[in-house]
């Protein structure tokens, strides 16, 4: 089996190559793939469809697939996200920072079309059929990330909390790029310190057995069609 990976973001390509050096990765737009017609036995995309016009998205995958080839589309669905009160409680300073920056995050989403073409579960299956695919199936995968649930050991539970910390801090790292001049480096550093203190407290709560029952339950729709 030969596997080829693609993404439109050069940084993602560099990261992918560092993780899987034996797999060829190409920088490409899913709406204009640099592959011949009838090239692949299968195509797999992960949380891409909601950002791309359906005709371009499904049309290109249909074009590069061989007759009888399989198209798999993984699409994030609305899950359950409940943070602990320790995380959701914000200081006056944090509220000030949110007020200064929220319009820039919204503007960036609009500029890059983030989630612009999201489809309901019904509409996504209809779109796949509309663009020529047959034998369409829908499947759903759920992942339950609840640190306080006793099914998880302490190492994995702590990693759940740390993953949420990382997502929050990552958003601050983008601020100088999407909101130049809106906040100072000093303000970003202070904001990050406040976030870290909250997550440190959440980990202390976990380790002391003070259950919060905060949770992230993610759901992924897997759509499968045949050319």
Beta strands, then each sheet from edge to edge (+ up, - down):
strand 1: 4-7
strand 2: 24-27
strand 3: 40-46
strand 4: 65-82
strand 5: 134-145
strand 6: 215-226
sheet 1: 1+ 2+
sheet 2: 3+ 4+ 6- 5+
end
